[in-house]
Amino acid sequence: MPAMLAITGCGKSFLDVPPQGQQPSEQFWKDQADATKAVNAIYANLREWKQVGFASVGIESLGSDDTEKGSNASDASFLTKFDDFTVSATEGQILDFWKGQYQEINFCNQVLDNVPGIDMDEALKARYLAEAKFVRAYAYFRLVRAFGDVPLRLKVPADANDYNLGRTAKEEVWAAIEKDLAEVAAALPPTYPATDLGRATKGAALALHAKVAMYLKKWPDVLNYTNQVMGMGYTLYPNYEQLFRIAHENSTESVFEIQCQLILDSKDASNSQFSQIQGVKGSVGGGWGFNVPTQSLVNEYEPGDPRRDATILFRGETTPEGDLIPVGGDNPMFNQKSYVPFSLYVTGYNEGADQNVRVIRYADVLLMNAEAANEGGNTTLALKSLNEVRARARGGNPAILPDVTTTDKAALRNAIWHERRVELAMERDRYFDVIRQGRAATVFGPKGFKAGTNEVWPIPQNEIDISAGKLVQNPGY
């Protein structure tokens, strides 16, 4: 068994143990401290390059009508292939995404296989196992919506014969995700003390389960899980723009977010490049300028919607923190949700390494609730949840974003889909939302989307090659 990566990664306290300090596997899995290191490594890996870098941008964002590659034409030109749906199975970011998720799953499976045998506090053991199942479910969620059928590995391989798995039907993968999430919702606490901020909670498990059920169109389940989360004390943060700043991480709206931190004299621990790659290119901070908003997204906002300027950094504007966005450059806009004030950049470290990655917000829960309620014919609840999101956005200004009042099911569905687009813009949801809604050929067709092929990305050719024929390619690639 490979040695366990020993990095802590929860709250705002991180410890990076260099490779030469790793414990050999035969000396690991002995006590509670080992279990803690192993679970912390699960969280730390969530901010690694394959998880939040180019691979995630390509697979989870660039196919949508909200974003385009950004930077300049020659810089990382391979990302354009995701933007125009010309990507092939040999593209490196496809392989990176695949490897990143299975590395995460391997960390989780190591915990689930080995921690049960450790003599330690039983309540903590149960919680650690639940945390590992939650993150494993999240990794498989990302895999199955990106590729469809994928190998389902729920144990550490026992020998060489266990390594080479074929693709498991997506229905079985979804079922395994749901099983994990149903089990952990009963085992995880609703909150943690400040020292453990960022760990998976009961609310996170229920919210992720709701999202899974939404993709499966299990509307009664979506309604059930979101109703539970809505009774757990989460609230919408009053200031939408400030919600995404470092000072307001882990707010009352945060259901689950990946914890990142810049630690002086520890570059390996300060490894998140989520904000760096989306930062303002040509600025003092030196961001890379990828994954930028489109004019289509700009046009989607209703007149006066404050979320437009809170989501998009325009050339020539001055941010609330006082940064002037340069007037010239290749891109007229950047992602403001990943923006970190230039004054917080530290020379020699990834720009914006402190910025957490928001995975699930309470606003998303409310909009899932609205969609499920509408599909189930409960118009009153659908309007209530939808308009709660709009009320926060308008910020007390009655002249903008009036409440939605339609009771027509189709019209309300479209209103909810619109709200998901503007509320969750640039948060890696739009692309897969449109596909699950059955509108991808219409919405993404002008970009090159082909029905019957582009609902999923290609399986990495490298993985097919080393599988000796066990893995087969998705149609059309």
C-alpha positions in Angstrom: 0.0 0.0 0.0 1.4 3.5 -0.8 2.5 5.7 2.0 -0.2 8.1 3.2 0.0 11.7 2.3 0.2 13.5 5.6 -1.2 17.0 5.2 -3.7 18.6 7.3 -6.4 20.5 5.5 -9.3 21.7 7.5 -10.2 25.0 9.1 -7.5 27.6 8.5 -4.8 25.5 10.1 -2.6 23.4 7.8 0.6 21.4 8.2 2.6 20.2 5.3 4.8 17.2 5.9 7.5 16.9 3.1 7.9 13.6 1.3 11.0 12.6 3.2 9.0 12.9 6.4 6.2 10.6 5.3 5.7 7.5 7.4 6.1 4.2 5.5 2.8 2.4 5.2 3.9 -0.5 7.5 4.3 2.1 10.3 1.0 3.9 9.6 -2.5 3.2 10.6 -1.5 2.5 14.2 -3.3 5.1 16.3 -5.7 8.0 16.4 -3.1 10.5 15.3 -2.6 8.4 12.1 -6.3 8.4 11.4 -6.4 12.2 11.9 -3.5 12.7 9.4 -5.1 10.5 6.9 -8.5 12.3 7.0 -6.8 15.7 6.9 -5.0 14.5 3.8 -8.3 13.9 2.1 -9.3 17.6 2.7 -5.9 18.9 1.7 -6.0 17.1 -1.7 -9.3 18.9 -2.6 -7.3 22.1 -3.3 -4.6 20.4 -5.4 -3.9 21.4 -9.0 -5.9 18.6 -10.6 -8.9 19.5 -8.5 -9.2 23.2 -8.9 -6.8 24.1 -11.8 -7.0 23.8 -15.6 -8.7 20.4 -15.5 -11.6 21.7 -13.5 -11.8 24.9 -15.6 -12.0 22.9 -18.8 -14.3 20.1 -17.8 -16.6 21.9 -15.4 -16.8 25.5 -16.7 -15.6 26.2 -20.3 -18.2 24.3 -22.1 -20.9 26.6 -20.8 -22.2 29.9 -22.3 -21.1 31.8 -19.1 -17.3 31.4 -19.8 -14.6 31.4 -22.3 -10.9 30.5 -22.1 -9.5 34.0 -21.5 -5.8 35.1 -21.3 -4.5 35.4 -24.9 -4.9 33.1 -27.9 -1.5 31.3 -27.5 -1.6 30.9 -23.7 -2.8 27.4 -22.8 -4.4 27.2 -26.2 -5.5 23.6 -25.4 -8.3 25.0 -23.2 -10.0 26.4 -26.3 -10.8 22.8 -27.2 -13.2 22.6 -24.2 -14.7 26.0 -25.2 -15.5 24.8 -28.7 -16.0 21.1 -28.1 -13.1 19.9 -30.2 -11.3 18.2 -27.3 -10.0 14.7 -27.8 -9.3 11.7 -25.5 -5.6 12.5 -25.5 -6.0 16.0 -24.0 -3.9 16.3 -20.8 -6.6 18.1 -18.8 -9.0 15.2 -19.3 -6.4 12.8 -17.8 -5.6 15.3 -15.0 -9.3 15.5 -14.0 -9.7 11.7 -14.0 -6.5 11.2 -12.0 -7.3 13.9 -9.6 -10.7 12.4 -8.7 -9.4 8.8 -8.4 -6.5 10.1 -6.2 -9.1 11.6 -4.0 -11.1 8.4 -4.0 -7.9 6.4 -3.1 -7.3 8.6 -0.1 -10.9 8.1 1.1 -10.7 4.3 0.5 -7.5 4.1 2.5 -9.3 5.7 5.4 -12.4 3.6 5.0 -10.3 0.3 4.8 -7.8 1.0 7.6 -9.3 3.3 10.2 -11.9 0.8 11.4 -9.1 -1.4 12.8 -7.5 1.4 14.8 -8.1 1.4 18.6 -9.3 5.0 19.1 -12.2 7.1 20.3 -15.2 5.4 18.7 -17.2 8.6 18.1 -14.3 10.2 16.4 -13.7 7.1 14.3 -17.4 7.1 13.2 -17.1 10.7 12.2 -13.9 10.2 10.3 -15.4 7.4 8.3 -18.4 9.5 7.5 -16.2 12.4 6.3 -14.3 10.1 4.0 -17.5 8.8 2.5 -18.7 12.3 1.9 -15.6 13.3 0.0 -15.6 10.1 -1.9 -19.3 10.8 -2.9 -18.3 14.3 -4.0 -15.4 12.9 -6.1 -17.7 10.3 -7.8 -20.3 13.0 -8.4 -17.8 15.0 -10.3 -16.7 12.0 -12.3 -20.1 10.6 -13.2 -21.5 13.9 -14.4 -18.3 14.5 -16.5 -17.9 11.1 -18.0 -21.0 9.0 -17.4 -20.0 5.3 -16.8 -16.8 5.2 -14.7 -15.0 2.5 -12.8 -16.5 2.2 -9.3 -13.8 1.5 -6.7 -14.9 1.3 -3.1 -11.9 -0.5 -1.7 -8.2 -0.2 -1.9 -7.0 -2.8 -4.4 -5.9 -5.9 -2.6 -3.5 -7.1 -5.4 -2.6 -6.5 -9.0 -5.8 -8.1 -10.2 -7.9 -5.5 -8.4 -6.3 -2.5 -10.2 -7.8 -2.9 -13.6 -11.5 -2.2 -13.6 -13.9 -1.7 -16.4 -16.5 1.1 -16.5 -19.5 0.7 -14.1 -22.9 1.7 -15.4 -23.6 5.3 -14.3 -26.8 4.2 -12.6 -24.7 2.0 -10.2 -22.3 4.9 -9.6 -25.2 7.3 -8.8 -26.6 4.6 -6.5 -23.2 4.2 -4.7 -23.0 8.0 -4.2 -26.5 8.1 -2.8 -25.7 5.2 -0.4 -22.7 7.0 0.9 -24.5 10.2 1.4 -27.5 8.6 3.1 -25.2 6.9 5.6 -23.1 9.9 6.4 -26.0 12.3 6.9 -26.9 10.4 10.0 -23.3 10.3 11.3 -22.0 13.8 10.7 -22.6 16.7 13.1 -24.5 19.8 12.0 -21.6 22.1 13.1 -18.0 22.1 14.3 -15.9 24.3 16.6 -13.8 26.9 14.9 -10.7 24.6 14.9 -12.5 22.2 12.6 -14.2 24.6 10.1 -14.3 23.2 6.7 -15.1 19.6 7.6 -18.1 17.9 6.1 -21.3 18.4 8.1 -24.8 16.9 8.1 -26.0 19.9 6.1 -23.3 19.3 3.5 -24.2 15.7 3.1 -27.9 16.5 2.7 -27.3 19.3 0.3 -25.0 17.2 -1.9 -27.5 14.4 -1.8 -30.2 16.9 -3.0 -28.0 17.9 -5.9 -27.4 14.3 -6.8 -31.2 13.7 -6.7 -31.7 16.8 -8.8 -29.5 15.3 -11.6 -31.5 12.1 -11.3 -34.8 14.0 -11.4 -35.9 12.5 -8.1 -37.9 15.6 -7.2 -39.5 14.3 -3.9 -36.0 13.5 -2.6 -34.6 16.9 -3.6 -37.5 18.5 -1.7 -37.0 16.3 1.3 -33.3 16.9 1.6 -33.4 20.6 0.9 -36.3 21.1 3.4 -34.1 19.5 6.0 -31.1 21.8 5.2 -33.5 24.8 5.3 -34.3 23.9 8.9 -30.7 23.8 10.1 -30.0 27.5 10.6 -28.3 28.4 7.4 -29.0 32.0 6.1 -28.1 34.0 3.1 -25.2 36.4 3.7 -26.5 39.9 3.4 -23.9 41.3 1.0 -23.5 39.1 -2.1 -20.3 40.7 -3.3 -18.6 40.4 0.1 -19.8 36.8 0.5 -16.9 35.7 -1.8 -14.1 37.6 -0.1 -11.6 35.9 2.2 -12.9 37.8 5.3 -16.3 36.1 4.9 -15.3 32.6 4.2 -17.3 29.9 6.1 -20.2 32.3 6.6 -23.7 31.4 7.5 -24.3 30.7 3.8 -21.5 28.3 3.5 -22.7 24.6 3.3 -19.3 23.3 2.1 -16.2 25.0 0.9 -12.7 23.8 0.3 -10.3 25.4 2.7 -7.2 27.2 1.4 -4.5 29.2 3.1 -1.3 31.0 2.3 1.3 30.1 4.9 4.6 32.0 4.9 7.6 29.7 4.6 5.4 26.8 3.5 4.9 27.0 -0.3 3.8 23.3 -0.5 0.9 24.0 1.9 0.0 27.2 0.2 -0.7 25.3 -3.0 -4.1 26.4 -4.2 -4.1 28.0 -7.6 -7.8 28.4 -7.9 -7.7 32.2 -7.8 -4.3 32.5 -9.4 -5.4 31.1 -12.8 -8.5 33.3 -12.8 -6.9 36.4 -11.5 -6.7 39.7 -13.4 -4.1 39.3 -16.2 -1.9 42.3 -16.5 -2.5 43.5 -13.0 0.0 44.2 -10.2 -0.8 40.8 -8.8 0.0 39.0 -12.0 -3.1 36.7 -12.3 -3.3 34.4 -15.3 -6.6 35.6 -16.7 -8.3 32.3 -17.5 -12.0 31.3 -17.3 -13.5 34.7 -18.0 -17.1 35.7 -18.2 -18.9 36.1 -21.6 -21.2 38.8 -22.9 -23.9 36.3 -22.9 -23.7 36.1 -19.1 -23.6 39.9 -18.8 -26.8 40.0 -20.9 -28.6 37.5 -18.7 -28.7 39.9 -15.7 -31.9 41.9 -15.2 -31.5 45.7 -15.1 -29.8 46.9 -11.9 -29.1 43.4 -10.6 -26.1 43.9 -8.2 -24.9 40.4 -8.8 -23.7 41.4 -12.2 -21.0 43.7 -10.9 -20.3 41.3 -7.9 -19.6 38.5 -10.3 -17.8 40.2 -13.1 -14.7 42.4 -13.0 -14.8 44.9 -15.9 -11.7 46.5 -17.4 -11.3 50.0 -16.0 -13.4 49.5 -12.9 -12.2 50.1 -9.3 -13.1 47.3 -6.9 -14.7 47.9 -3.5 -11.2 47.2 -2.1 -9.7 49.9 -4.2 -7.9 48.0 -6.9 -8.0 49.5 -10.4 -8.6 46.8 -13.1 -6.3 47.8 -16.0 -8.1 49.3 -19.0 -6.0 47.5 -21.6 -5.5 43.8 -22.2 -6.8 40.8 -24.0 -10.0 40.2 -22.0 -12.7 42.8 -21.1 -13.8 40.8 -18.1 -12.6 38.5 -15.3 -14.2 36.3 -12.6 -14.8 38.5 -9.6 -15.9 35.6 -7.4 -12.3 34.3 -7.4 -10.9 37.8 -7.0 -8.4 38.5 -4.1 -7.4 42.1 -3.4 -3.9 42.8 -4.8 -2.8 44.0 -1.4 -3.2 40.4 -0.1 -0.8 38.9 -2.7 2.6 37.8 -1.4 5.6 37.7 -3.7 6.8 34.2 -4.4 3.5 32.6 -3.5 0.5 31.7 -5.7 -1.7 34.8 -6.1 -4.8 34.4 -4.0 -3.7 31.2 -2.4 -5.8 32.2 0.7 -9.1 32.1 -1.3 -11.4 29.2 -0.3 -13.4 27.4 -3.1 -17.1 27.6 -2.5 -18.7 24.2 -3.4 -22.2 24.4 -2.0 -24.0 27.6 -0.8 -27.3 28.0 0.9 -28.6 29.9 -2.1 -28.1 26.8 -4.2 -30.1 24.8 -1.6 -33.0 27.3 -1.9 -33.0 27.2 -5.7 -32.9 23.4 -5.7 -35.8 23.5 -3.3 -37.7 25.9 -5.5 -37.1 23.7 -8.6 -38.2 20.5 -6.8 -41.3 22.2 -5.3 -42.3 23.5 -8.7 -41.9 20.1 -10.4 -44.0 18.7 -7.6 -46.8 21.3 -8.0 -46.1 23.2 -4.8 -46.0 26.7 -6.4 -46.3 28.5 -3.1 -43.1 26.9 -1.7 -41.3 27.3 -5.1 -42.0 31.0 -5.1 -41.0 31.5 -1.5 -37.6 29.8 -1.9 -36.9 31.5 -5.3 -37.9 35.0 -4.0 -35.8 34.6 -0.9 -32.7 34.5 -3.2 -33.9 37.4 -5.2 -34.6 39.5 -2.0 -31.0 39.1 -0.8 -29.8 40.1 -4.3 -31.8 43.3 -4.4 -30.5 44.3 -1.0 -33.5 46.3 0.1 -33.9 48.2 -3.2 -37.6 47.8 -4.2 -36.9 49.3 -7.7 -35.0 46.1 -8.9 -35.5 42.4 -9.0 -39.2 42.2 -8.2 -40.6 39.0 -6.7 -41.5 36.4 -9.3 -45.3 35.8 -9.2 -46.1 33.5 -12.0 -47.9 30.3 -11.1 -47.5 28.7 -14.5 -45.3 25.7 -14.1 -43.3 26.1 -17.3 -42.8 29.9 -16.8 -41.8 29.3 -13.2 -39.3 26.6 -14.2 -37.7 29.0 -16.6 -37.5 31.7 -13.9 -35.8 29.3 -11.6 -33.3 28.3 -14.3 -32.6 31.9 -14.9 -32.0 32.5 -11.2 -29.6 29.6 -11.0 -27.6 31.1 -13.9 -27.2 34.5 -12.4 -26.9 33.5 -8.7 -24.4 30.7 -9.3 -22.5 32.2 -12.2 -18.9 31.2 -12.5 -19.3 28.5 -9.8 -19.0 25.4 -12.0 -22.7 24.7 -12.2 -24.0 26.2 -15.4 -22.6 23.7 -17.8 -24.0 20.6 -16.1 -27.2 22.4 -15.2 -28.0 23.0 -18.9 -27.2 19.4 -19.8 -29.4 17.9 -17.1 -32.2 20.3 -18.2 -32.1 18.8 -21.7 -31.3 22.2 -23.4 -27.6 21.7 -24.2 -28.0 21.3 -28.0 -29.9 24.5 -28.1 -27.9 26.6 -25.6 -24.4 25.3 -26.4 -25.0 24.4 -30.1 -23.5 27.7 -31.3 -20.3 26.8 -29.5 -20.1 23.4 -31.2 -22.0 21.1 -28.8 -23.1 17.9 -30.6 -26.1 16.0 -29.2 -25.4 12.4 -28.5 -21.7 13.1 -27.9 -21.0 16.1 -25.8 -23.3 15.3 -22.9 -20.1 13.7 -21.5 -16.4 14.2 -22.0 -14.1 11.6 -23.5 -12.5 8.9 -21.3 -8.7 9.6 -21.2 -7.0 7.6 -23.9 -4.1 6.8 -21.6 -6.5 5.0 -19.2 -8.0 3.1 -22.1 -4.5 2.0 -23.3 -3.3 0.8 -19.9 -6.6 -1.0 -19.2 -5.9 -3.5 -22.1 -9.3 -3.0 -23.5 -11.3 -3.1 -20.2 -12.2 0.6 -20.6 -14.1 1.7 -23.7 -14.6 5.1 -25.1 -17.7 7.3 -25.0 -19.6 7.5 -28.3 -18.4 10.1 -30.8 -14.8 10.4 -29.5 
